[in-house]
Amino acid sequence: MWLFVFFDLPTETKKDRRNASLFRKNILKDGFDMMQFSVYTRHCASSESADVHEKRIKMLLPPLGKVSILRITDKQYGNIMNFWGRMEKPKAPPPSQLELF
């Protein structure tokens, strides 16, 4: 599973900028990687793990702004095409998974 977090947060006031920065820092602490400035991704080994991280994001929501969460499968993520200018950027390899018995 992959979780995407998209957000558009206000930055007009000092308090808004602080809230936006705090939200960003907290999702980074939760293991998300920045794909673009307002788009963050995280791999989750299972649907249950994705549930946990979705709940954490809901607890971190700032008072203002728009935040969207999207969950997709590894297979769906495998179809992503990334471009830097006209050059296609290779896909990042999927994270290795550790299984505990």
Protein Blocks (a to p, Z undefined) as FASTA:
>chain_A
ZZdddddddfkbmmlmmmmmmmmmmmmmnopacfbfklccdddfbfklmmmmmmmmmmmp
cfbdcdddddddfklmmmpccdehjbccdddddddddddZZ
